[in-house]
Amino acid sequence: MVAWIPLLPAFAAAATALLFVARRDNRRVAAFPVILATAASLALSLAAFSTVREVGTQTGQLEWLAIGSFRVSAGFLLDGLSALMLLVVASVALLVQVFSVGYMGGDDGFARFFTYLGLFAAAMLGLVLADNLLLIYICWELVGICSYLLIGFWYRNRAPANAAKKAFIVTRFGDLGLLVAIILLWNSAHTFEIVALEKLVQSGNLKPVFLSASAFANLVPLLVFLGAVGKSAQFPLHVWLPDAMEGPTPVSALIHAATMVAAGVFLVARLFFLFHAAPAALATVAWVGGFTALMAATIALVQTDIKKVLAYSTISQLGYMMLGLGLGGITVGMFHLTTHAFFKALLFLCAGSVIHACHHEQNLLNLGGLHRRMPLTSWTTIVGSLALAGVFPFAGFWSKDEILASVRSQPVLFALAVAVATMTAFYMTRLWFLAFAGEPRASGASHARESSPWMTVPLALLAVAAAVGGALNLPGDPFLTALLEPGRHAHGLDLGVAALGLAAALAGIILGVALYRKEPASDPVARLPRPLYSFLANKWYIDDFYEKGVARAAVAWGGLVAWFDRNVVDNLVNLAAWICALFGRLLGSFTNGQPQFYAAVLALMAVVAAALVGLAATGALGGIMP
């Protein structure tokens, strides 16, 4: 039964590709195989979740590859972590697919889009269930390929095509780190199976081949984390995620909530036993996450594209998750991943509803006045924003409180996390006022109307999840902790930390309301000191550094290598060919078919040979030949 969870969307994607991609009629019919398959996967995921709660961890294997003594099995590992992720991925994927029926209804590539969505869901579900590192890596790369296809869905336009290439190339650096980690683990343990690796690490029986035990224990989790940095868009490999907004908005919701970016956080949680054995690696996870959260939050403050605000918000919240994993453990990080999946999917789909209604206008400065025209989208945006800001009693309040409580022993990281909470509340307040308050500032907004039920029903369902999702791990309730970290004590509510986190969120909201309530169109953050505003608007100049520094240096190096290849390597090869041709012509001259010429050559050779024999006999060659 469990094996069908990823297989059903995969088969549906294949059927959609075969039956509908080449056809133009019955466009919306093409969505239903994928939607029905994902719904079935969600039902099976619910059953699997119930099984894990009642029975515990389940596994299943079959021999996948056998070459001599080299054998690899393929199977599933259904434990609390994978059961939780199955529910998150399948539920969000299903709602995004339903929303996409309305959003993509007029697109000629409708069937192709749903083929990609089905394959994307299958790859992520397979990644979640994989019981060994090799299968994880295959699904990991499939997720990357699907993101490339979906980000570049409108490939005829230059911007989406370039964004897809950027996402694919940037994540290669992280994927290389993960691949090296897998190779090192295989060389040391001779197994890819996660359960077996965990037992070897905990018992201290790993036998590193190339490194000392200490170096191995620290290097391998750092290489795994490098893979997570790429997929989960952490500094310095975060630059692909904002550009991924060039894809259709439902893709943004799927990538940013439940699939690609969640894969990195899940990977750290799945291989947490490696990090637990290396405190330095855990500290690195926490500090990289904390810095990324701060950096991305500051950039989100000044963005004017509605999707870019949410993109940098996602990067920031992923940093929060890494911070929670680094200092609080699996439950803290995964709880925030779960709540974030619901309210961030909600916010992206709300943005999609706005963009669709306003004829694909994404600039916040050209919106406004949508609260009266799109009331359901407006109210669900408010719910999602309050959840993201961490306002009581919405889902984000409870998961953010867990993170703040886990870092309270680290003053710098704690102050950083509180500052991020304030900025998050501020930029979401700014987004709502610019998009929904006041009067329309462009024709697209003035003619907007509420979206169809295909789009609004998923918004309502996600709004409910964003409002009550915190019940999954209320303070003192052992449910989620027992599921993810059996034997660990569930923490109660730290009233001081909770009050400070709530105060930080309310401060951001109050500041946003004070600045944007009267004249949102003036965008008060644009009046920041010019150097600071330029620094934030240019994304800390990190993209410029990569594009004008690293990329140009790489192109220059490539040009130098190309010049060397053309002028040195090619000339050496040509010289060798010329010498061979010369000898060929010389030898060819001896085969001209004239007997008298052959006789003359033989006579000359005989004379030379006789002369050499004579010189040798008289000792004249003694100084030359030994």
ABEGO torsion letter per residue (X at the ends): XAAAAAAAAAAAAAAAAAAAAABABGAAAAAAAAAAAAAAAAAAAAAAAAAAAAAEBBBBBBBABBBEABBBBBBBBBBAAAAAAAAAAAAAAAAAAAAAAAAAAABAAAAAAAAAAAAAAAAAAAAAABABAAAAAAAAAAAAAAAAAAAAABAABAAAAAAAAAAAAAAAAAAAAAAAAAAAAAAAAGBABAAAAAAAAAAGABBBAABBAAAAAAAAAAAAAAAAAAAAGBOAAAAAAAAAAABBAAAAAAAAAABAAAAAAAAAAAAAAAAAABAAAAAAAAAAAAAAAAAAAAAAAABABAAAAAAAAAAAAAAAAAAAAAAAEAAAAAAAAAAAAAAAAAAAAAAAAAAAAAGGBABAAABEGAAAABAAAAAAAAAAAAAAAGBOABAAAAAAAAAAAAAAABAAAAAAAAAAAAAAAAAAAAAAAAAABEBBABAAAAABBBBBAAAAAAAAAAAAAAAAAAAABBBGBAAAAAAABBGBBBBBBBAAAAAAAAAAAAAAAAAAAAAAAABAAAGAAAABBAAAAAAAAAGGGAAAAAAAAAAAAAAAAAAAAAAAAAAAAAAAAAAAAAAAAAAAAAAAAABAGBAAAAAAAAAAAAAAAAAAAAAAAAGAAAAABX
